[in-house]
């Protein structure tokens, strides 16, 4: 769900900040960007539906297991990192702020 920019994930914060910056330059540019993000999310959901639920073969369902404990322990830090980045982005944005200001100050407009 982080792939489609679900609120509360790091992708949502990135897309929101990108659209906020584009809106300061041009409303049309921000509108086109937001439209493409919505269409990309729709395509991702359609693709996921086709891949996961496309042609269900009932005779093979017994061969698959749920996630194991080891896989859960590997997956947990990834999920927590995505949620932390989405819910508290200031942790990472404050670190990047100084470097970005330095780069922007070197650009002559």
Secondary structure, DSSP 8 states (H G I E B T S, - for coil): -GGGT-TTSHHHHHHHHHHHHHHHH-HHHHHHHHHHHHHHHHHHHHHHHHHHHSS--GGGGGG-----HHHHHHHHHHHHHHHHHHH-THHHHHHHHHHHHHHHHHS--
